[in-house]
Amino acid sequence: MNDQKRKLRHVGYITNDLDKSVNMFKKFFDLTDEDIRLMSADDTGGAGAFAFVKIGGTELELIQPMSDFFREMTGDPPPGINHIAFQVKDVEAEVKALEEKGIHLGHITKDGIFDTGKTKIAYLDPNDTDGILIELVEDNG
């Protein structure tokens, strides 16, 4: 793999208790509140709550699903590691190149690439990636 093309961005972890998970990682890595970026359920319209913990240049994304819609959209994943995300320069080009290798979009973005305004996101079909949910992320601007 070309390190200039893809690099590990974050690992997503599903939790049933975001506060408990945040407190465990704070203890484990000797972190303070300032080291953790939170997105409450209010910030996501009640869909879920998130915490982002930077560790050694990689981010850990803690995810607590809150709504039935969010659980359904994400496939109602059990607690634990949910996905691995890679930073890419051009998500459309990456998706096209991977499709030529038999690796297709799937899961949340099976119908295309999702543009959040800040990032473009694509999830690859775990059936094509040996059961691993892989997210590709391109920063906009």
C-alpha positions in Angstrom: 0.0 0.0 0.0 1.2 3.5 -0.9 1.5 5.4 2.4 1.0 8.7 0.5 -2.3 7.4 -0.9 -3.9 6.0 2.3 -3.1 6.4 6.0 -4.8 5.3 9.1 -7.2 8.1 10.2 -9.2 6.5 13.1 -10.7 3.4 14.6 -14.4 3.5 15.4 -15.6 1.8 18.6 -19.2 1.2 19.5 -20.1 1.6 23.2 -23.3 1.3 25.2 -22.0 3.9 27.7 -19.9 6.7 26.2 -19.1 8.3 29.6 -17.8 5.0 30.9 -15.7 4.5 27.8 -14.3 8.0 27.8 -13.4 7.7 31.5 -11.6 4.4 30.9 -9.5 5.9 28.0 -8.8 9.0 30.1 -7.3 6.8 32.8 -5.5 4.5 30.4 -3.8 7.3 28.5 -3.6 9.9 31.3 -5.8 12.3 29.4 -7.8 15.4 30.5 -11.1 16.7 29.3 -9.3 19.0 26.9 -7.8 16.0 25.1 -11.2 14.7 24.1 -13.6 16.2 21.6 -17.2 15.4 22.3 -20.3 15.5 20.1 -23.4 15.0 22.3 -26.7 13.5 21.2 -28.0 17.1 21.0 -25.3 17.9 18.4 -26.4 15.0 16.2 -30.1 15.5 16.5 -30.4 12.6 19.0 -28.9 10.1 16.6 -25.9 9.3 18.7 -23.1 10.6 20.9 -19.4 10.6 19.9 -16.1 11.2 21.6 -12.8 11.6 19.6 -9.6 10.8 21.3 -6.3 11.6 19.6 -3.7 9.0 20.5 -0.2 9.1 18.8 -1.4 10.7 15.6 -4.4 8.4 15.2 -7.9 9.1 16.5 -10.2 6.7 18.4 -13.8 7.4 17.6 -16.1 6.3 20.4 -19.7 5.9 19.2 -22.8 5.5 21.3 -25.9 4.9 19.1 -28.9 6.7 20.6 -31.8 6.4 18.1 -33.4 3.5 16.4 -32.7 5.2 13.1 -29.0 5.4 13.8 -28.9 1.8 15.0 -30.7 0.6 11.8 -28.5 2.8 9.5 -25.4 1.4 11.0 -26.6 -2.2 11.0 -27.2 -2.3 14.8 -23.5 -3.1 15.6 -22.6 -4.7 18.9 -20.2 -3.0 21.3 -16.5 -3.2 20.2 -14.4 -2.2 17.3 -16.8 -1.2 14.5 -14.6 0.1 11.7 -11.2 1.3 10.5 -11.0 4.6 8.7 -8.3 5.6 6.2 -7.5 9.1 5.1 -7.4 9.5 1.3 -6.6 12.4 -1.0 -9.5 11.7 -3.5 -12.3 9.4 -2.3 -13.9 9.2 -5.7 -10.7 8.0 -7.3 -10.1 5.5 -4.5 -13.6 4.1 -4.8 -13.2 3.7 -8.6 -9.8 2.0 -8.2 -11.1 -0.3 -5.6 -14.2 -1.2 -7.6 -11.8 -2.3 -10.4 -10.3 -4.7 -7.9 -13.7 -6.1 -6.9 -14.1 -4.0 -3.7 -17.3 -2.1 -3.8 -19.2 0.5 -1.7 -21.5 -1.0 0.9 -23.0 -0.6 4.3 -24.0 3.0 5.1 -22.8 4.5 1.7 -23.9 1.7 -0.6 -25.6 4.2 -2.9 -22.7 6.6 -3.2 -20.2 8.8 -1.3 -21.6 10.9 1.6 -20.5 14.6 1.7 -20.7 16.1 5.2 -19.5 19.5 4.0 -16.2 18.9 6.0 -15.4 15.5 4.6 -16.4 13.0 2.0 -17.0 9.5 3.3 -17.4 6.1 1.8 -17.8 2.8 3.5 -16.7 -0.4 1.7 -18.7 -3.5 1.6 -17.5 -5.9 4.4 -18.3 -8.8 2.1 -15.5 -7.6 -0.1 -13.1 -6.7 2.7 -12.9 -10.0 4.6 -15.6 -8.9 7.1 -13.8 -5.6 8.0 -15.9 -2.4 7.8 -13.5 0.1 6.1 -14.3 3.8 5.9 -12.5 6.1 3.4 -12.3 9.8 4.4 -11.4 12.8 2.3 -11.1 16.2 3.9 -12.8 19.0 2.0 -10.5 21.9 1.6 
